[in-house]
Amino acid sequence: MARKKKRIAIVGCGGISRVHIEGFDLVKDRAEVVAVCDVNAKNAELRAEQAGGAIVYTDWKELIAKEQIDAVDICLPHHLHKSAIIDFAKAKKHILCEKPLCLTMREAKEIVATIKKSRVMYMSAHNQIFDPIVRKAKEMLDAGAIGEVYYLRTQDCFRVEALHQGDRDFMTWRANVKTQGGGELIDTGYHPSYLLLYLAGSPIKEVTSVLGNFTKTLSAEDSASVNVKFKNGIIGQILTSWAFPNPHGGHQIHAIGSLGQIFGSQNELYHLPNGFEEPAHIHVEGQNGYLAEIEHFVDCLVSRKKPVTTLQQGVDVLELILKATGRS
Ligand SMILES: NC(=O)c1ccc[n+]([C@@H]2O[C@H](COP(=O)([O-])OP(=O)(O)OC[C@H]3O[C@@H](n4cnc5c(N)ncnc54)[C@H](O)[C@@H]3O)[C@@H](O)[C@H]2O)c1
């Protein structure tokens, strides 16, 4: 007997939801986006059309009351994550939520308690974990390809012209610390932060940081350099910015251990054992992390598996970021 498709709602129909719907389209044999919600009805209508005719809501509480759904994909501004997660968890809907988990450790505690009580599946939308080289690199690190790991570095930087032009409006809710929860580090900086934690596979011991605000358009940092000492001894570094691009020649991830180095970005990974001058190039096949993330979410829903990117990872990365920015 054919299995029933999982019924998905998307809440928050802005930029990133477009990519999520592309992901659901690739697994339409197992899931369908049946409802979308946005306070801006035009945004919701656009996404409803993209999804092939989903029902439009402008209030997620009404959606919960009226729609039979299995799961929600939350793509809202940061300050709304906590209330949406709690509402959907209480309604016993499984959850995929965009980063960050929420704004404070207090909110995180409330979320963890509610998810535990509701017994729904929660997946953190940490898409770069699904970038082809990342899980390959993790496998190699865990298999001892570079021996004992001493040092890890992750980066995600790009120049946002609007910030250099003083265009605060361009950043909409991201320009306000109350709705964004901070500056660049809790937004784009979230990616290299969870990558560092994932690759290190250890709790953090110490965090120090230097924050920069070069464009002075935001009231919080537009750039951050964060140092992390892990309990397993690894030294970690995160570089992230909206003021400047990735340093030329730098990589999304870089690991150095007792036997050599591995480094790379997206689909291209390099392995340089000690004593060699040229690294071996490993092309890792696979679709981009966003699409693979949605596919993994649907796999977990269908086969009741625990996601690779857990709620706890969402809590841990938030803690790192709040420590680095002196918030709590
Ligand atoms: N993983 C990534 O690479 C990535 C990239 C971009 C954004 N994101 C994350 O996705 C989330 C959304 O970001 P975005 O860039 O799509 O933002 P956006 O501003 O483009 O979209 C947010 C949408 O939420 C809607 N909204 C606001 N309040 C609402 C409410 N009360 N109820 C329903 N809808 C409401 C807005 O009208 C808007 O359409 C954020 O958490 C962000 O960090 C992740």
The ligand as an SDF file (V2000), in Angstrom:
LIG
                    3D

 44 48  0  0  0  0  0  0  0  0999 V2000
   20.4020   28.8190    6.0060 N   0  0  0  0  0  0  0  0  0  0  0  0
   20.6810   29.9170    5.3370 C   0  0  0  0  0  0  0  0  0  0  0  0
   21.6740   30.0170    4.5910 O   0  0  0  0  0  0  0  0  0  0  0  0
   19.7550   31.0760    5.4730 C   0  0  0  0  0  0  0  0  0  0  0  0
   19.7440   32.1100    4.5210 C   0  0  0  0  0  0  0  0  0  0  0  0
   18.8330   33.1500    4.6830 C   0  0  0  0  0  0  0  0  0  0  0  0
   17.9880   33.1690    5.7810 C   0  0  0  0  0  0  0  0  0  0  0  0
   18.0510   32.1540    6.7030 N   0  0  0  0  0  0  0  0  0  0  0  0
   17.1860   32.1720    7.8930 C   0  0  0  0  0  0  0  0  0  0  0  0
   15.8280   32.0540    7.4730 O   0  0  0  0  0  0  0  0  0  0  0  0
   14.9840   32.8480    8.3070 C   0  0  0  0  0  0  0  0  0  0  0  0
   14.2320   33.8530    7.4240 C   0  0  0  0  0  0  0  0  0  0  0  0
   15.1740   34.6360    6.7330 O   0  0  0  0  0  0  0  0  0  0  0  0
   14.8080   35.2890    5.3220 P   0  0  0  0  0  0  0  0  0  0  0  0
   16.0840   35.7690    4.7420 O   0  0  0  0  0  0  0  0  0  0  0  0
   13.9750   34.3840    4.5260 O   0  0  0  0  0  0  0  0  0  0  0  0
   13.9670   36.5390    5.8260 O   0  0  0  0  0  0  0  0  0  0  0  0
   12.9140   37.3990    5.0010 P   0  0  0  0  0  0  0  0  0  0  0  0
   12.8270   38.7180    5.6680 O   0  0  0  0  0  0  0  0  0  0  0  0
   13.2200   37.3390    3.5460 O   0  0  0  0  0  0  0  0  0  0  0  0
   11.5520   36.5780    5.2350 O   0  0  0  0  0  0  0  0  0  0  0  0
   10.9020   36.5390    6.4660 C   0  0  0  0  0  0  0  0  0  0  0  0
    9.4040   36.4460    6.1710 C   0  0  0  0  0  0  0  0  0  0  0  0
    8.7120   36.2790    7.4280 O   0  0  0  0  0  0  0  0  0  0  0  0
    7.5000   37.0340    7.3250 C   0  0  0  0  0  0  0  0  0  0  0  0
    6.9700   37.3100    8.6580 N   0  0  0  0  0  0  0  0  0  0  0  0
    7.3220   38.2770    9.5370 C   0  0  0  0  0  0  0  0  0  0  0  0
    6.5720   38.1830   10.6630 N   0  0  0  0  0  0  0  0  0  0  0  0
    5.7240   37.1460   10.4930 C   0  0  0  0  0  0  0  0  0  0  0  0
    4.7050   36.5490   11.2820 C   0  0  0  0  0  0  0  0  0  0  0  0
    4.3960   37.0180   12.4960 N   0  0  0  0  0  0  0  0  0  0  0  0
    4.0240   35.4950   10.7760 N   0  0  0  0  0  0  0  0  0  0  0  0
    4.2870   35.0150    9.5290 C   0  0  0  0  0  0  0  0  0  0  0  0
    5.2460   35.5390    8.7340 N   0  0  0  0  0  0  0  0  0  0  0  0
    5.9570   36.5820    9.2050 C   0  0  0  0  0  0  0  0  0  0  0  0
    7.8990   38.2760    6.5440 C   0  0  0  0  0  0  0  0  0  0  0  0
    6.7780   38.9290    6.0090 O   0  0  0  0  0  0  0  0  0  0  0  0
    8.8260   37.6820    5.4940 C   0  0  0  0  0  0  0  0  0  0  0  0
    8.1370   37.3060    4.3210 O   0  0  0  0  0  0  0  0  0  0  0  0
   15.9080   33.4660    9.3460 C   0  0  0  0  0  0  0  0  0  0  0  0
   15.9300   32.6410   10.4630 O   0  0  0  0  0  0  0  0  0  0  0  0
   17.2630   33.4690    8.6680 C   0  0  0  0  0  0  0  0  0  0  0  0
   18.3690   33.4540    9.5490 O   0  0  0  0  0  0  0  0  0  0  0  0
   18.9010   31.1220    6.5540 C   0  0  0  0  0  0  0  0  0  0  0  0
  1  2  1  0
  2  3  2  0
  2  4  1  0
  4  5  1  0
  4 44  2  0
  5  6  2  0
  6  7  1  0
  7  8  2  0
  8  9  1  0
  8 44  1  0
  9 10  1  0
  9 42  1  0
 10 11  1  0
 11 12  1  0
 11 40  1  0
 12 13  1  0
 13 14  1  0
 14 15  2  0
 14 16  1  0
 14 17  1  0
 17 18  1  0
 18 19  2  0
 18 20  1  0
 18 21  1  0
 21 22  1  0
 22 23  1  0
 23 24  1  0
 23 38  1  0
 24 25  1  0
 25 26  1  0
 25 36  1  0
 26 27  1  0
 26 35  1  0
 27 28  2  0
 28 29  1  0
 29 30  1  0
 29 35  2  0
 30 31  1  0
 30 32  2  0
 32 33  1  0
 33 34  2  0
 34 35  1  0
 36 37  1  0
 36 38  1  0
 38 39  1  0
 40 41  1  0
 40 42  1  0
 42 43  1  0
M  CHG  2   8   1  16  -1
M  END
$$$$
